[in-house]
Amino acid sequence: QILPVNLTPQFPSSLAQTEFLETLDGVLLHLYASGTAPTGYAPFQAFLENAKKLNTPIFAITEREDEIRCMGTYPSGKILQKQGVLWCSDLTPEAAFVKAWLLRELQLKLSKQKYYSWLQKNWAKPLSDETV
C-alpha cells in the first residue's frame, strides 16, 4: 500500500508508529508549496527515522509552476534527503503515486537509488526488459 499524505502544520504524529509503517510499501508526502516540510517537529522526525529503519520508501512531491528541481534547496529539504526521502522532481502527485504503486506491483526489489531512478524515468514509451 502506498499512502499519500498532504503535509500540514498538524502532521499526524500517529504515523510515526512503527506498527503502522510496517504495513506500508511507501509513503508519498505532498509537501508545502515551497517544497519544505515540518522537519523541526519531533513527531515528524520520528516518523522519518522509523521509516528509514524499516526501509519504507518515502517520496516527496510538490506542485509548483516553477518546479523545484532539487529537494535540498531549503534546509528542511536537506534533512529530508539525509533521511532517505526520494524527491519526485517534476512529477505530479498522481504520476508519482502511480509509478510507486506500479513498481510495488511489479515486485521489484530495488535499492532506494534504483527505485528513485525508475521513478524519474520517462515512461511514455513501453517498459523494456529492464523491469524484469
Contacts in CASP RR format, 6 or more apart in sequence:
PFRMAT RR
TARGET T0000
AUTHOR 0000-0000-0000
METHOD contacts of the structure
MODEL  1
QILPVNLTPQFPSSLAQTEFLETLDGVLLHLYASGTAPTGYAPFQAFLEN
AKKLNTPIFAITEREDEIRCMGTYPSGKILQKQGVLWCSDLTPEAAFVKA
WLLRELQLKLSKQKYYSWLQKNWAKPLSDETV
1 23 0 8 1.000
1 24 0 8 1.000
1 25 0 8 1.000
1 26 0 8 1.000
2 24 0 8 1.000
2 25 0 8 1.000
2 26 0 8 1.000
2 27 0 8 1.000
2 28 0 8 1.000
2 97 0 8 1.000
2 100 0 8 1.000
2 101 0 8 1.000
2 104 0 8 1.000
3 24 0 8 1.000
3 26 0 8 1.000
3 27 0 8 1.000
3 28 0 8 1.000
4 28 0 8 1.000
4 30 0 8 1.000
4 93 0 8 1.000
4 97 0 8 1.000
5 11 0 8 1.000
5 15 0 8 1.000
5 27 0 8 1.000
5 28 0 8 1.000
5 29 0 8 1.000
5 30 0 8 1.000
6 30 0 8 1.000
7 29 0 8 1.000
7 30 0 8 1.000
7 31 0 8 1.000
7 32 0 8 1.000
7 37 0 8 1.000
7 38 0 8 1.000
9 38 0 8 1.000
11 38 0 8 1.000
11 41 0 8 1.000
11 43 0 8 1.000
11 44 0 8 1.000
11 47 0 8 1.000
13 43 0 8 1.000
13 44 0 8 1.000
13 46 0 8 1.000
13 47 0 8 1.000
14 20 0 8 1.000
15 21 0 8 1.000
15 27 0 8 1.000
15 47 0 8 1.000
16 43 0 8 1.000
16 44 0 8 1.000
16 46 0 8 1.000
16 47 0 8 1.000
16 50 0 8 1.000
17 50 0 8 1.000
18 50 0 8 1.000
18 53 0 8 1.000
18 54 0 8 1.000
21 27 0 8 1.000
21 47 0 8 1.000
21 50 0 8 1.000
21 51 0 8 1.000
21 54 0 8 1.000
21 56 0 8 1.000
22 54 0 8 1.000
22 56 0 8 1.000
24 56 0 8 1.000
25 56 0 8 1.000
25 57 0 8 1.000
25 100 0 8 1.000
25 104 0 8 1.000
26 56 0 8 1.000
26 57 0 8 1.000
26 58 0 8 1.000
26 59 0 8 1.000
26 100 0 8 1.000
26 104 0 8 1.000
27 51 0 8 1.000
27 56 0 8 1.000
27 57 0 8 1.000
27 58 0 8 1.000
27 59 0 8 1.000
28 58 0 8 1.000
28 59 0 8 1.000
28 60 0 8 1.000
28 61 0 8 1.000
28 88 0 8 1.000
28 93 0 8 1.000
28 96 0 8 1.000
28 97 0 8 1.000
28 100 0 8 1.000
29 37 0 8 1.000
29 58 0 8 1.000
29 59 0 8 1.000
29 60 0 8 1.000
29 61 0 8 1.000
29 85 0 8 1.000
30 61 0 8 1.000
30 62 0 8 1.000
30 63 0 8 1.000
30 93 0 8 1.000
31 37 0 8 1.000
31 60 0 8 1.000
31 61 0 8 1.000
31 62 0 8 1.000
32 62 0 8 1.000
33 62 0 8 1.000
33 63 0 8 1.000
33 64 0 8 1.000
34 62 0 8 1.000
34 74 0 8 1.000
35 60 0 8 1.000
35 62 0 8 1.000
35 64 0 8 1.000
35 68 0 8 1.000
35 71 0 8 1.000
35 73 0 8 1.000
35 74 0 8 1.000
35 76 0 8 1.000
35 77 0 8 1.000
36 74 0 8 1.000
36 76 0 8 1.000
36 77 0 8 1.000
37 44 0 8 1.000
37 60 0 8 1.000
37 76 0 8 1.000
37 77 0 8 1.000
37 79 0 8 1.000
37 80 0 8 1.000
38 44 0 8 1.000
38 76 0 8 1.000
39 45 0 8 1.000
39 48 0 8 1.000
39 75 0 8 1.000
39 76 0 8 1.000
39 77 0 8 1.000
39 79 0 8 1.000
39 80 0 8 1.000
40 76 0 8 1.000
48 58 0 8 1.000
48 79 0 8 1.000
48 80 0 8 1.000
48 83 0 8 1.000
48 85 0 8 1.000
49 83 0 8 1.000
51 57 0 8 1.000
51 58 0 8 1.000
51 83 0 8 1.000
52 83 0 8 1.000
52 84 0 8 1.000
57 86 0 8 1.000
57 100 0 8 1.000
57 112 0 8 1.000
57 115 0 8 1.000
58 83 0 8 1.000
58 84 0 8 1.000
58 85 0 8 1.000
58 86 0 8 1.000
59 85 0 8 1.000
59 86 0 8 1.000
59 87 0 8 1.000
59 88 0 8 1.000
59 96 0 8 1.000
59 100 0 8 1.000
59 119 0 8 1.000
60 71 0 8 1.000
60 77 0 8 1.000
60 80 0 8 1.000
60 85 0 8 1.000
60 86 0 8 1.000
60 87 0 8 1.000
60 88 0 8 1.000
61 88 0 8 1.000
61 91 0 8 1.000
61 92 0 8 1.000
61 93 0 8 1.000
61 96 0 8 1.000
62 68 0 8 1.000
63 92 0 8 1.000
63 93 0 8 1.000
67 89 0 8 1.000
67 90 0 8 1.000
68 89 0 8 1.000
69 89 0 8 1.000
69 90 0 8 1.000
70 87 0 8 1.000
71 77 0 8 1.000
71 78 0 8 1.000
71 80 0 8 1.000
71 81 0 8 1.000
71 85 0 8 1.000
71 87 0 8 1.000
72 78 0 8 1.000
72 80 0 8 1.000
72 81 0 8 1.000
77 85 0 8 1.000
80 87 0 8 1.000
81 87 0 8 1.000
84 112 0 8 1.000
86 112 0 8 1.000
86 115 0 8 1.000
86 116 0 8 1.000
86 119 0 8 1.000
87 116 0 8 1.000
88 95 0 8 1.000
88 96 0 8 1.000
88 119 0 8 1.000
88 120 0 8 1.000
89 120 0 8 1.000
91 99 0 8 1.000
91 119 0 8 1.000
96 119 0 8 1.000
99 118 0 8 1.000
99 119 0 8 1.000
99 123 0 8 1.000
100 119 0 8 1.000
103 110 0 8 1.000
103 115 0 8 1.000
103 118 0 8 1.000
103 119 0 8 1.000
106 131 0 8 1.000
108 115 0 8 1.000
108 118 0 8 1.000
108 131 0 8 1.000
110 118 0 8 1.000
END
